[in-house]
């Protein structure tokens, strides 16, 4: 596995999606760990826009999901 990459160099990023993702519809988000946080992209458009999150923002998002703050249905 390559090391973490800076946010301005996503060409070397290792993108991952959930093991439970739906391969039929390809309706997933992918995440890549960066030196400065996390990048998120739409798996249907891998060359499209990416959202960038600081480590604190990503942790707050994960904690919100775990705590039921978001309706994931």
CHARMM internal coordinates of N, CA and C (Angstrom, degrees):
IC EDIT
DIST 1 N 1 CA 1.4590
DIST 1 CA 1 C 1.5239
ANGL 1 N 1 CA 1 C 108.69
DIST 1 C 2 N 1.2891
ANGL 1 CA 1 C 2 N 116.02
DIHE 1 N 1 CA 1 C 2 N 136.82
DIST 2 N 2 CA 1.4625
ANGL 1 C 2 N 2 CA 120.66
DIHE 1 CA 1 C 2 N 2 CA 177.27
DIST 2 CA 2 C 1.5224
ANGL 2 N 2 CA 2 C 109.86
DIHE 1 C 2 N 2 CA 2 C -72.40
DIST 2 C 3 N 1.2953
ANGL 2 CA 2 C 3 N 115.28
DIHE 2 N 2 CA 2 C 3 N 159.65
DIST 3 N 3 CA 1.4563
ANGL 2 C 3 N 3 CA 120.21
DIHE 2 CA 2 C 3 N 3 CA 176.61
DIST 3 CA 3 C 1.5153
ANGL 3 N 3 CA 3 C 111.45
DIHE 2 C 3 N 3 CA 3 C -71.36
DIST 3 C 4 N 1.2928
ANGL 3 CA 3 C 4 N 115.75
DIHE 3 N 3 CA 3 C 4 N 174.26
DIST 4 N 4 CA 1.4546
ANGL 3 C 4 N 4 CA 120.46
DIHE 3 CA 3 C 4 N 4 CA 178.61
DIST 4 CA 4 C 1.5225
ANGL 4 N 4 CA 4 C 109.53
DIHE 3 C 4 N 4 CA 4 C -67.81
DIST 4 C 5 N 1.3086
ANGL 4 CA 4 C 5 N 115.89
DIHE 4 N 4 CA 4 C 5 N 143.72
DIST 5 N 5 CA 1.4526
ANGL 4 C 5 N 5 CA 120.86
DIHE 4 CA 4 C 5 N 5 CA -176.57
DIST 5 CA 5 C 1.5246
ANGL 5 N 5 CA 5 C 110.44
DIHE 4 C 5 N 5 CA 5 C -110.05
DIST 5 C 6 N 1.3317
ANGL 5 CA 5 C 6 N 117.21
DIHE 5 N 5 CA 5 C 6 N 153.72
DIST 6 N 6 CA 1.4598
ANGL 5 C 6 N 6 CA 118.96
DIHE 5 CA 5 C 6 N 6 CA 175.07
DIST 6 CA 6 C 1.5234
ANGL 6 N 6 CA 6 C 110.62
DIHE 5 C 6 N 6 CA 6 C -68.85
DIST 6 C 7 N 1.3014
ANGL 6 CA 6 C 7 N 116.25
DIHE 6 N 6 CA 6 C 7 N 154.96
DIST 7 N 7 CA 1.4618
ANGL 6 C 7 N 7 CA 121.64
DIHE 6 CA 6 C 7 N 7 CA -176.14
DIST 7 CA 7 C 1.5225
ANGL 7 N 7 CA 7 C 112.73
DIHE 6 C 7 N 7 CA 7 C -60.20
DIST 7 C 8 N 1.3284
ANGL 7 CA 7 C 8 N 118.17
DIHE 7 N 7 CA 7 C 8 N -27.66
DIST 8 N 8 CA 1.4606
ANGL 7 C 8 N 8 CA 119.67
DIHE 7 CA 7 C 8 N 8 CA -178.63
DIST 8 CA 8 C 1.5356
ANGL 8 N 8 CA 8 C 112.45
DIHE 7 C 8 N 8 CA 8 C -86.47
DIST 8 C 9 N 1.3412
ANGL 8 CA 8 C 9 N 118.28
DIHE 8 N 8 CA 8 C 9 N 5.16
DIST 9 N 9 CA 1.4598
ANGL 8 C 9 N 9 CA 122.06
DIHE 8 CA 8 C 9 N 9 CA 179.69
DIST 9 CA 9 C 1.5314
ANGL 9 N 9 CA 9 C 109.60
DIHE 8 C 9 N 9 CA 9 C -132.07
DIST 9 C 10 N 1.3191
ANGL 9 CA 9 C 10 N 117.16
DIHE 9 N 9 CA 9 C 10 N 68.13
DIST 10 N 10 CA 1.4623
ANGL 9 C 10 N 10 CA 121.65
DIHE 9 CA 9 C 10 N 10 CA -177.27
DIST 10 CA 10 C 1.5281
ANGL 10 N 10 CA 10 C 112.83
DIHE 9 C 10 N 10 CA 10 C -79.40
DIST 10 C 11 N 1.3261
ANGL 10 CA 10 C 11 N 117.65
DIHE 10 N 10 CA 10 C 11 N -4.80
DIST 11 N 11 CA 1.4655
ANGL 10 C 11 N 11 CA 120.03
DIHE 10 CA 10 C 11 N 11 CA 179.04
DIST 11 CA 11 C 1.5256
ANGL 11 N 11 CA 11 C 111.53
DIHE 10 C 11 N 11 CA 11 C -62.50
DIST 11 C 12 N 1.3194
ANGL 11 CA 11 C 12 N 117.88
DIHE 11 N 11 CA 11 C 12 N -28.58
DIST 12 N 12 CA 1.4631
ANGL 11 C 12 N 12 CA 122.08
DIHE 11 CA 11 C 12 N 12 CA -179.59
DIST 12 CA 12 C 1.5244
ANGL 12 N 12 CA 12 C 112.93
DIHE 11 C 12 N 12 CA 12 C -96.74
DIST 12 C 13 N 1.3197
ANGL 12 CA 12 C 13 N 117.32
DIHE 12 N 12 CA 12 C 13 N 0.97
DIST 13 N 13 CA 1.4642
ANGL 12 C 13 N 13 CA 120.65
DIHE 12 CA 12 C 13 N 13 CA -177.16
DIST 13 CA 13 C 1.5235
ANGL 13 N 13 CA 13 C 111.26
DIHE 12 C 13 N 13 CA 13 C -66.37
DIST 13 C 14 N 1.3205
ANGL 13 CA 13 C 14 N 115.89
DIHE 13 N 13 CA 13 C 14 N 145.64
DIST 14 N 14 CA 1.4626
ANGL 13 C 14 N 14 CA 122.44
DIHE 13 CA 13 C 14 N 14 CA 174.56
DIST 14 CA 14 C 1.5247
ANGL 14 N 14 CA 14 C 106.91
DIHE 13 C 14 N 14 CA 14 C -100.00
DIST 14 C 15 N 1.3284
ANGL 14 CA 14 C 15 N 115.88
DIHE 14 N 14 CA 14 C 15 N 109.27
DIST 15 N 15 CA 1.4649
ANGL 14 C 15 N 15 CA 122.11
DIHE 14 CA 14 C 15 N 15 CA -176.98
DIST 15 CA 15 C 1.5167
ANGL 15 N 15 CA 15 C 109.83
DIHE 14 C 15 N 15 CA 15 C -90.19
DIST 15 C 16 N 1.3352
ANGL 15 CA 15 C 16 N 116.05
DIHE 15 N 15 CA 15 C 16 N 137.42
DIST 16 N 16 CA 1.4558
ANGL 15 C 16 N 16 CA 121.57
DIHE 15 CA 15 C 16 N 16 CA -179.23
DIST 16 CA 16 C 1.5215
ANGL 16 N 16 CA 16 C 109.72
DIHE 15 C 16 N 16 CA 16 C -133.08
DIST 16 C 17 N 1.3270
ANGL 16 CA 16 C 17 N 115.19
DIHE 16 N 16 CA 16 C 17 N 150.79
DIST 17 N 17 CA 1.4624
ANGL 16 C 17 N 17 CA 119.50
DIHE 16 CA 16 C 17 N 17 CA 172.89
DIST 17 CA 17 C 1.5159
ANGL 17 N 17 CA 17 C 108.23
DIHE 16 C 17 N 17 CA 17 C -131.93
DIST 17 C 18 N 1.3145
ANGL 17 CA 17 C 18 N 116.62
DIHE 17 N 17 CA 17 C 18 N 165.12
DIST 18 N 18 CA 1.4544
ANGL 17 C 18 N 18 CA 121.78
DIHE 17 CA 17 C 18 N 18 CA -175.80
DIST 18 CA 18 C 1.5244
ANGL 18 N 18 CA 18 C 111.37
DIHE 17 C 18 N 18 CA 18 C -61.25
DIST 18 C 19 N 1.3109
ANGL 18 CA 18 C 19 N 115.72
DIHE 18 N 18 CA 18 C 19 N 143.78
DIST 19 N 19 CA 1.4620
ANGL 18 C 19 N 19 CA 120.97
DIHE 18 CA 18 C 19 N 19 CA 177.92
DIST 19 CA 19 C 1.5252
ANGL 19 N 19 CA 19 C 111.20
DIHE 18 C 19 N 19 CA 19 C -62.59
DIST 19 C 20 N 1.3134
ANGL 19 CA 19 C 20 N 117.02
DIHE 19 N 19 CA 19 C 20 N -25.90
DIST 20 N 20 CA 1.4669
ANGL 19 C 20 N 20 CA 121.43
DIHE 19 CA 19 C 20 N 20 CA -179.80
DIST 20 CA 20 C 1.5188
ANGL 20 N 20 CA 20 C 112.97
DIHE 19 C 20 N 20 CA 20 C -90.19
DIST 20 C 21 N 1.3004
ANGL 20 CA 20 C 21 N 117.87
DIHE 20 N 20 CA 20 C 21 N 8.29
DIST 21 N 21 CA 1.4608
ANGL 20 C 21 N 21 CA 120.12
DIHE 20 CA 20 C 21 N 21 CA -177.03
DIST 21 CA 21 C 1.5260
ANGL 21 N 21 CA 21 C 110.56
DIHE 20 C 21 N 21 CA 21 C -65.69
DIST 21 C 22 N 1.3135
ANGL 21 CA 21 C 22 N 115.02
DIHE 21 N 21 CA 21 C 22 N 153.08
DIST 22 N 22 CA 1.4572
ANGL 21 C 22 N 22 CA 122.17
DIHE 21 CA 21 C 22 N 22 CA -177.21
DIST 22 CA 22 C 1.5182
ANGL 22 N 22 CA 22 C 109.61
DIHE 21 C 22 N 22 CA 22 C -83.96
DIST 22 C 23 N 1.3239
ANGL 22 CA 22 C 23 N 117.37
DIHE 22 N 22 CA 22 C 23 N 109.78
DIST 23 N 23 CA 1.4632
ANGL 22 C 23 N 23 CA 120.63
DIHE 22 CA 22 C 23 N 23 CA -179.17
DIST 23 CA 23 C 1.5182
ANGL 23 N 23 CA 23 C 112.21
DIHE 22 C 23 N 23 CA 23 C -77.94
DIST 23 C 24 N 1.3337
ANGL 23 CA 23 C 24 N 117.85
DIHE 23 N 23 CA 23 C 24 N -17.99
DIST 24 N 24 CA 1.4624
ANGL 23 C 24 N 24 CA 121.17
DIHE 23 CA 23 C 24 N 24 CA -178.71
DIST 24 CA 24 C 1.5270
ANGL 24 N 24 CA 24 C 110.95
DIHE 23 C 24 N 24 CA 24 C -71.41
DIST 24 C 25 N 1.3165
ANGL 24 CA 24 C 25 N 116.61
DIHE 24 N 24 CA 24 C 25 N -51.68
DIST 25 N 25 CA 1.4578
ANGL 24 C 25 N 25 CA 120.48
DIHE 24 CA 24 C 25 N 25 CA -177.17
DIST 25 CA 25 C 1.5055
ANGL 25 N 25 CA 25 C 114.33
DIHE 24 C 25 N 25 CA 25 C -89.98
DIST 25 C 26 N 1.3423
ANGL 25 CA 25 C 26 N 116.65
DIHE 25 N 25 CA 25 C 26 N -10.54
DIST 26 N 26 CA 1.4611
ANGL 25 C 26 N 26 CA 121.42
DIHE 25 CA 25 C 26 N 26 CA -179.32
DIST 26 CA 26 C 1.5226
ANGL 26 N 26 CA 26 C 111.62
DIHE 25 C 26 N 26 CA 26 C 51.43
DIST 26 C 27 N 1.3213
ANGL 26 CA 26 C 27 N 115.84
DIHE 26 N 26 CA 26 C 27 N 41.52
DIST 27 N 27 CA 1.4588
ANGL 26 C 27 N 27 CA 121.15
DIHE 26 CA 26 C 27 N 27 CA -178.82
DIST 27 CA 27 C 1.5243
ANGL 27 N 27 CA 27 C 109.54
DIHE 26 C 27 N 27 CA 27 C -106.94
DIST 27 C 28 N 1.3011
ANGL 27 CA 27 C 28 N 115.29
DIHE 27 N 27 CA 27 C 28 N 74.60
DIST 28 N 28 CA 1.4592
ANGL 27 C 28 N 28 CA 120.73
DIHE 27 CA 27 C 28 N 28 CA -174.86
DIST 28 CA 28 C 1.5205
ANGL 28 N 28 CA 28 C 110.01
DIHE 27 C 28 N 28 CA 28 C -134.72
DIST 28 C 29 N 1.2993
ANGL 28 CA 28 C 29 N 114.27
DIHE 28 N 28 CA 28 C 29 N 161.21
DIST 29 N 29 CA 1.4582
ANGL 28 C 29 N 29 CA 119.48
DIHE 28 CA 28 C 29 N 29 CA 166.19
DIST 29 CA 29 C 1.5110
ANGL 29 N 29 CA 29 C 107.09
DIHE 28 C 29 N 29 CA 29 C -105.13
DIST 29 C 30 N 1.3056
ANGL 29 CA 29 C 30 N 115.45
DIHE 29 N 29 CA 29 C 30 N 152.42
DIST 30 N 30 CA 1.4551
ANGL 29 C 30 N 30 CA 121.72
DIHE 29 CA 29 C 30 N 30 CA 176.92
DIST 30 CA 30 C 1.5197
ANGL 30 N 30 CA 30 C 108.13
DIHE 29 C 30 N 30 CA 30 C -120.76
DIST 30 C 31 N 1.3123
ANGL 30 CA 30 C 31 N 116.25
DIHE 30 N 30 CA 30 C 31 N 146.61
DIST 31 N 31 CA 1.4587
ANGL 30 C 31 N 31 CA 120.89
DIHE 30 CA 30 C 31 N 31 CA 179.24
DIST 31 CA 31 C 1.5214
ANGL 31 N 31 CA 31 C 109.69
DIHE 30 C 31 N 31 CA 31 C -123.35
DIST 31 C 32 N 1.3118
ANGL 31 CA 31 C 32 N 115.20
DIHE 31 N 31 CA 31 C 32 N 151.29
DIST 32 N 32 CA 1.4625
ANGL 31 C 32 N 32 CA 122.24
DIHE 31 CA 31 C 32 N 32 CA 175.49
DIST 32 CA 32 C 1.5230
ANGL 32 N 32 CA 32 C 108.00
DIHE 31 C 32 N 32 CA 32 C -135.21
DIST 32 C 33 N 1.3116
ANGL 32 CA 32 C 33 N 116.18
DIHE 32 N 32 CA 32 C 33 N 131.32
DIST 33 N 33 CA 1.4638
ANGL 32 C 33 N 33 CA 120.59
DIHE 32 CA 32 C 33 N 33 CA 176.20
DIST 33 CA 33 C 1.5230
ANGL 33 N 33 CA 33 C 108.88
DIHE 32 C 33 N 33 CA 33 C -78.30
DIST 33 C 34 N 1.3093
ANGL 33 CA 33 C 34 N 115.31
DIHE 33 N 33 CA 33 C 34 N 134.44
DIST 34 N 34 CA 1.4623
ANGL 33 C 34 N 34 CA 122.26
DIHE 33 CA 33 C 34 N 34 CA -179.90
DIST 34 CA 34 C 1.5171
ANGL 34 N 34 CA 34 C 109.72
DIHE 33 C 34 N 34 CA 34 C -120.92
DIST 34 C 35 N 1.3021
ANGL 34 CA 34 C 35 N 116.66
DIHE 34 N 34 CA 34 C 35 N 166.82
DIST 35 N 35 CA 1.4743
ANGL 34 C 35 N 35 CA 119.90
DIHE 34 CA 34 C 35 N 35 CA 174.89
DIST 35 CA 35 C 1.5167
ANGL 35 N 35 CA 35 C 110.65
DIHE 34 C 35 N 35 CA 35 C -58.67
DIST 35 C 36 N 1.3320
ANGL 35 CA 35 C 36 N 115.59
DIHE 35 N 35 CA 35 C 36 N -38.70
DIST 36 N 36 CA 1.4630
ANGL 35 C 36 N 36 CA 121.07
DIHE 35 CA 35 C 36 N 36 CA -173.48
DIST 36 CA 36 C 1.5232
ANGL 36 N 36 CA 36 C 113.47
DIHE 35 C 36 N 36 CA 36 C -100.21
DIST 36 C 37 N 1.3308
ANGL 36 CA 36 C 37 N 119.01
DIHE 36 N 36 CA 36 C 37 N 9.89
DIST 37 N 37 CA 1.4512
ANGL 36 C 37 N 37 CA 120.33
DIHE 36 CA 36 C 37 N 37 CA -178.82
DIST 37 CA 37 C 1.5124
ANGL 37 N 37 CA 37 C 112.79
DIHE 36 C 37 N 37 CA 37 C 146.88
DIST 37 C 38 N 1.3316
ANGL 37 CA 37 C 38 N 115.21
DIHE 37 N 37 CA 37 C 38 N -130.98
DIST 38 N 38 CA 1.4619
ANGL 37 C 38 N 38 CA 121.99
DIHE 37 CA 37 C 38 N 38 CA -174.43
DIST 38 CA 38 C 1.5227
ANGL 38 N 38 CA 38 C 109.55
DIHE 37 C 38 N 38 CA 38 C -139.67
DIST 38 C 39 N 1.3287
ANGL 38 CA 38 C 39 N 116.05
DIHE 38 N 38 CA 38 C 39 N 141.68
DIST 39 N 39 CA 1.4656
ANGL 38 C 39 N 39 CA 121.59
DIHE 38 CA 38 C 39 N 39 CA 172.89
DIST 39 CA 39 C 1.5261
ANGL 39 N 39 CA 39 C 107.69
DIHE 38 C 39 N 39 CA 39 C -111.67
DIST 39 C 40 N 1.3224
ANGL 39 CA 39 C 40 N 116.36
DIHE 39 N 39 CA 39 C 40 N 145.84
DIST 40 N 40 CA 1.4654
ANGL 39 C 40 N 40 CA 122.82
DIHE 39 CA 39 C 40 N 40 CA 179.79
DIST 40 CA 40 C 1.5198
ANGL 40 N 40 CA 40 C 107.77
DIHE 39 C 40 N 40 CA 40 C -129.53
DIST 40 C 41 N 1.3399
ANGL 40 CA 40 C 41 N 116.29
DIHE 40 N 40 CA 40 C 41 N 138.11
DIST 41 N 41 CA 1.4635
ANGL 40 C 41 N 41 CA 120.56
DIHE 40 CA 40 C 41 N 41 CA 177.14
DIST 41 CA 41 C 1.5248
ANGL 41 N 41 CA 41 C 109.63
DIHE 40 C 41 N 41 CA 41 C -141.44
DIST 41 C 42 N 1.3155
ANGL 41 CA 41 C 42 N 115.68
DIHE 41 N 41 CA 41 C 42 N 164.02
DIST 42 N 42 CA 1.4600
ANGL 41 C 42 N 42 CA 123.71
DIHE 41 CA 41 C 42 N 42 CA 177.22
DIST 42 CA 42 C 1.5252
ANGL 42 N 42 CA 42 C 108.28
DIHE 41 C 42 N 42 CA 42 C -85.40
DIST 42 C 43 N 1.3317
ANGL 42 CA 42 C 43 N 117.31
DIHE 42 N 42 CA 42 C 43 N 125.57
DIST 43 N 43 CA 1.4635
ANGL 42 C 43 N 43 CA 119.92
DIHE 42 CA 42 C 43 N 43 CA -177.62
DIST 43 CA 43 C 1.5225
ANGL 43 N 43 CA 43 C 112.83
DIHE 42 C 43 N 43 CA 43 C -65.13
DIST 43 C 44 N 1.3348
ANGL 43 CA 43 C 44 N 117.73
DIHE 43 N 43 CA 43 C 44 N -22.12
DIST 44 N 44 CA 1.4688
ANGL 43 C 44 N 44 CA 120.75
DIHE 43 CA 43 C 44 N 44 CA 178.38
DIST 44 CA 44 C 1.5236
ANGL 44 N 44 CA 44 C 111.56
DIHE 43 C 44 N 44 CA 44 C -74.21
DIST 44 C 45 N 1.3356
ANGL 44 CA 44 C 45 N 116.76
DIHE 44 N 44 CA 44 C 45 N -19.96
DIST 45 N 45 CA 1.4615
ANGL 44 C 45 N 45 CA 121.49
DIHE 44 CA 44 C 45 N 45 CA -176.53
DIST 45 CA 45 C 1.5311
ANGL 45 N 45 CA 45 C 109.41
DIHE 44 C 45 N 45 CA 45 C -137.29
DIST 45 C 46 N 1.3390
ANGL 45 CA 45 C 46 N 117.77
DIHE 45 N 45 CA 45 C 46 N 69.09
DIST 46 N 46 CA 1.4605
ANGL 45 C 46 N 46 CA 120.17
DIHE 45 CA 45 C 46 N 46 CA -174.05
DIST 46 CA 46 C 1.5264
ANGL 46 N 46 CA 46 C 114.55
DIHE 45 C 46 N 46 CA 46 C -62.38
DIST 46 C 47 N 1.3118
ANGL 46 CA 46 C 47 N 118.03
DIHE 46 N 46 CA 46 C 47 N -21.04
DIST 47 N 47 CA 1.4708
ANGL 46 C 47 N 47 CA 120.35
DIHE 46 CA 46 C 47 N 47 CA 177.68
DIST 47 CA 47 C 1.5242
ANGL 47 N 47 CA 47 C 112.00
DIHE 46 C 47 N 47 CA 47 C -94.15
DIST 47 C 48 N 1.3194
ANGL 47 CA 47 C 48 N 116.33
DIHE 47 N 47 CA 47 C 48 N -1.48
DIST 48 N 48 CA 1.4615
ANGL 47 C 48 N 48 CA 121.72
DIHE 47 CA 47 C 48 N 48 CA -178.03
DIST 48 CA 48 C 1.5224
ANGL 48 N 48 CA 48 C 112.46
DIHE 47 C 48 N 48 CA 48 C -77.43
DIST 48 C 49 N 1.3214
ANGL 48 CA 48 C 49 N 115.98
DIHE 48 N 48 CA 48 C 49 N -164.98
DIST 49 N 49 CA 1.4634
ANGL 48 C 49 N 49 CA 120.68
DIHE 48 CA 48 C 49 N 49 CA -176.92
DIST 49 CA 49 C 1.5287
ANGL 49 N 49 CA 49 C 112.10
DIHE 48 C 49 N 49 CA 49 C -65.43
DIST 49 C 50 N 1.3063
ANGL 49 CA 49 C 50 N 114.94
DIHE 49 N 49 CA 49 C 50 N 152.50
DIST 50 N 50 CA 1.4599
ANGL 49 C 50 N 50 CA 122.22
DIHE 49 CA 49 C 50 N 50 CA 175.64
DIST 50 CA 50 C 1.5134
ANGL 50 N 50 CA 50 C 109.38
DIHE 49 C 50 N 50 CA 50 C -123.13
DIST 50 C 51 N 1.3077
ANGL 50 CA 50 C 51 N 115.88
DIHE 50 N 50 CA 50 C 51 N 145.13
DIST 51 N 51 CA 1.4568
ANGL 50 C 51 N 51 CA 121.40
DIHE 50 CA 50 C 51 N 51 CA 172.78
DIST 51 CA 51 C 1.5195
ANGL 51 N 51 CA 51 C 107.77
DIHE 50 C 51 N 51 CA 51 C -97.05
DIST 51 C 52 N 1.3171
ANGL 51 CA 51 C 52 N 116.69
DIHE 51 N 51 CA 51 C 52 N 137.72
DIST 52 N 52 CA 1.4528
ANGL 51 C 52 N 52 CA 121.28
DIHE 51 CA 51 C 52 N 52 CA -179.26
DIST 52 CA 52 C 1.5270
ANGL 52 N 52 CA 52 C 108.24
DIHE 51 C 52 N 52 CA 52 C -115.72
DIST 52 C 53 N 1.3332
ANGL 52 CA 52 C 53 N 115.85
DIHE 52 N 52 CA 52 C 53 N 134.73
DIST 53 N 53 CA 1.4567
ANGL 52 C 53 N 53 CA 121.90
DIHE 52 CA 52 C 53 N 53 CA -179.61
DIST 53 CA 53 C 1.5178
ANGL 53 N 53 CA 53 C 109.88
DIHE 52 C 53 N 53 CA 53 C -127.50
DIST 53 C 54 N 1.3190
ANGL 53 CA 53 C 54 N 116.06
DIHE 53 N 53 CA 53 C 54 N 140.97
DIST 54 N 54 CA 1.4596
ANGL 53 C 54 N 54 CA 120.65
DIHE 53 CA 53 C 54 N 54 CA 172.90
DIST 54 CA 54 C 1.5237
ANGL 54 N 54 CA 54 C 107.61
DIHE 53 C 54 N 54 CA 54 C -72.43
DIST 54 C 55 N 1.3316
ANGL 54 CA 54 C 55 N 117.77
DIHE 54 N 54 CA 54 C 55 N 164.08
DIST 55 N 55 CA 1.4673
ANGL 54 C 55 N 55 CA 119.04
DIHE 54 CA 54 C 55 N 55 CA 176.87
DIST 55 CA 55 C 1.5343
ANGL 55 N 55 CA 55 C 112.39
DIHE 54 C 55 N 55 CA 55 C -56.19
DIST 55 C 56 N 1.3231
ANGL 55 CA 55 C 56 N 117.70
DIHE 55 N 55 CA 55 C 56 N -39.80
DIST 56 N 56 CA 1.4677
ANGL 55 C 56 N 56 CA 120.96
DIHE 55 CA 55 C 56 N 56 CA 179.44
DIST 56 CA 56 C 1.5145
ANGL 56 N 56 CA 56 C 112.72
DIHE 55 C 56 N 56 CA 56 C -65.90
DIST 56 C 57 N 1.3147
ANGL 56 CA 56 C 57 N 116.78
DIHE 56 N 56 CA 56 C 57 N -41.46
DIST 57 N 57 CA 1.4681
ANGL 56 C 57 N 57 CA 120.34
DIHE 56 CA 56 C 57 N 57 CA 178.18
DIST 57 CA 57 C 1.5238
ANGL 57 N 57 CA 57 C 111.01
DIHE 56 C 57 N 57 CA 57 C -64.48
DIST 57 C 58 N 1.3240
ANGL 57 CA 57 C 58 N 116.58
DIHE 57 N 57 CA 57 C 58 N -42.68
DIST 58 N 58 CA 1.4647
ANGL 57 C 58 N 58 CA 120.35
DIHE 57 CA 57 C 58 N 58 CA -179.52
DIST 58 CA 58 C 1.5278
ANGL 58 N 58 CA 58 C 110.75
DIHE 57 C 58 N 58 CA 58 C -64.99
DIST 58 C 59 N 1.3253
ANGL 58 CA 58 C 59 N 116.63
DIHE 58 N 58 CA 58 C 59 N -43.51
DIST 59 N 59 CA 1.4689
ANGL 58 C 59 N 59 CA 120.93
DIHE 58 CA 58 C 59 N 59 CA 178.64
DIST 59 CA 59 C 1.5273
ANGL 59 N 59 CA 59 C 110.67
DIHE 58 C 59 N 59 CA 59 C -61.52
DIST 59 C 60 N 1.3299
ANGL 59 CA 59 C 60 N 117.30
DIHE 59 N 59 CA 59 C 60 N -41.13
DIST 60 N 60 CA 1.4671
ANGL 59 C 60 N 60 CA 120.38
DIHE 59 CA 59 C 60 N 60 CA 177.79
DIST 60 CA 60 C 1.5235
ANGL 60 N 60 CA 60 C 111.06
DIHE 59 C 60 N 60 CA 60 C -63.31
DIST 60 C 61 N 1.3202
ANGL 60 CA 60 C 61 N 117.46
DIHE 60 N 60 CA 60 C 61 N -39.42
DIST 61 N 61 CA 1.4567
ANGL 60 C 61 N 61 CA 121.54
DIHE 60 CA 60 C 61 N 61 CA 177.45
DIST 61 CA 61 C 1.5301
ANGL 61 N 61 CA 61 C 110.54
DIHE 60 C 61 N 61 CA 61 C -62.95
DIST 61 C 62 N 1.3381
ANGL 61 CA 61 C 62 N 116.92
DIHE 61 N 61 CA 61 C 62 N -49.41
DIST 62 N 62 CA 1.4649
ANGL 61 C 62 N 62 CA 121.35
DIHE 61 CA 61 C 62 N 62 CA -179.60
DIST 62 CA 62 C 1.5280
ANGL 62 N 62 CA 62 C 110.52
DIHE 61 C 62 N 62 CA 62 C -59.93
DIST 62 C 63 N 1.3032
ANGL 62 CA 62 C 63 N 117.49
DIHE 62 N 62 CA 62 C 63 N -44.97
DIST 63 N 63 CA 1.4671
ANGL 62 C 63 N 63 CA 120.70
DIHE 62 CA 62 C 63 N 63 CA 179.01
DIST 63 CA 63 C 1.5305
ANGL 63 N 63 CA 63 C 111.06
DIHE 62 C 63 N 63 CA 63 C -63.52
DIST 63 C 64 N 1.3304
ANGL 63 CA 63 C 64 N 117.14
DIHE 63 N 63 CA 63 C 64 N -37.42
DIST 64 N 64 CA 1.4623
ANGL 63 C 64 N 64 CA 120.32
DIHE 63 CA 63 C 64 N 64 CA 176.34
DIST 64 CA 64 C 1.5103
ANGL 64 N 64 CA 64 C 112.68
DIHE 63 C 64 N 64 CA 64 C -63.62
DIST 64 C 65 N 1.3209
ANGL 64 CA 64 C 65 N 116.81
DIHE 64 N 64 CA 64 C 65 N -40.55
DIST 65 N 65 CA 1.4646
ANGL 64 C 65 N 65 CA 120.80
DIHE 64 CA 64 C 65 N 65 CA 177.57
DIST 65 CA 65 C 1.5157
ANGL 65 N 65 CA 65 C 109.64
DIHE 64 C 65 N 65 CA 65 C -65.17
DIST 65 C 66 N 1.3141
ANGL 65 CA 65 C 66 N 117.20
DIHE 65 N 65 CA 65 C 66 N -47.68
DIST 66 N 66 CA 1.4672
ANGL 65 C 66 N 66 CA 121.26
DIHE 65 CA 65 C 66 N 66 CA 179.71
DIST 66 CA 66 C 1.5271
ANGL 66 N 66 CA 66 C 111.27
DIHE 65 C 66 N 66 CA 66 C -60.68
DIST 66 C 67 N 1.3175
ANGL 66 CA 66 C 67 N 116.47
DIHE 66 N 66 CA 66 C 67 N -35.34
DIST 67 N 67 CA 1.4583
ANGL 66 C 67 N 67 CA 121.10
DIHE 66 CA 66 C 67 N 67 CA -177.44
DIST 67 CA 67 C 1.5189
ANGL 67 N 67 CA 67 C 114.13
DIHE 66 C 67 N 67 CA 67 C -84.84
DIST 67 C 68 N 1.3228
ANGL 67 CA 67 C 68 N 117.32
DIHE 67 N 67 CA 67 C 68 N 1.15
DIST 68 N 68 CA 1.4589
ANGL 67 C 68 N 68 CA 120.45
DIHE 67 CA 67 C 68 N 68 CA 178.54
DIST 68 CA 68 C 1.5185
ANGL 68 N 68 CA 68 C 115.23
DIHE 67 C 68 N 68 CA 68 C 80.91
DIST 68 C 69 N 1.3083
ANGL 68 CA 68 C 69 N 116.38
DIHE 68 N 68 CA 68 C 69 N 17.37
DIST 69 N 69 CA 1.4647
ANGL 68 C 69 N 69 CA 120.83
DIHE 68 CA 68 C 69 N 69 CA -179.07
DIST 69 CA 69 C 1.5209
ANGL 69 N 69 CA 69 C 112.42
DIHE 68 C 69 N 69 CA 69 C -67.74
DIST 69 C 70 N 1.3350
ANGL 69 CA 69 C 70 N 117.40
DIHE 69 N 69 CA 69 C 70 N -26.25
DIST 70 N 70 CA 1.4537
ANGL 69 C 70 N 70 CA 122.59
DIHE 69 CA 69 C 70 N 70 CA -177.45
DIST 70 CA 70 C 1.5186
ANGL 70 N 70 CA 70 C 109.64
DIHE 69 C 70 N 70 CA 70 C -111.75
DIST 70 C 71 N 1.3220
ANGL 70 CA 70 C 71 N 116.36
DIHE 70 N 70 CA 70 C 71 N 140.97
DIST 71 N 71 CA 1.4536
ANGL 70 C 71 N 71 CA 120.71
DIHE 70 CA 70 C 71 N 71 CA 175.44
DIST 71 CA 71 C 1.5239
ANGL 71 N 71 CA 71 C 107.60
DIHE 70 C 71 N 71 CA 71 C -88.45
DIST 71 C 72 N 1.3230
ANGL 71 CA 71 C 72 N 116.60
DIHE 71 N 71 CA 71 C 72 N 107.97
DIST 72 N 72 CA 1.4550
ANGL 71 C 72 N 72 CA 121.46
DIHE 71 CA 71 C 72 N 72 CA -175.84
DIST 72 CA 72 C 1.5114
ANGL 72 N 72 CA 72 C 113.32
DIHE 71 C 72 N 72 CA 72 C -96.51
DIST 72 C 73 N 1.3247
ANGL 72 CA 72 C 73 N 117.55
DIHE 72 N 72 CA 72 C 73 N 13.66
DIST 73 N 73 CA 1.4772
ANGL 72 C 73 N 73 CA 119.33
DIHE 72 CA 72 C 73 N 73 CA -179.44
DIST 73 CA 73 C 1.5083
ANGL 73 N 73 CA 73 C 111.61
DIHE 72 C 73 N 73 CA 73 C -84.89
END
COOR INIT
IC SEED 1 N 1 CA 1 C
IC BUILD
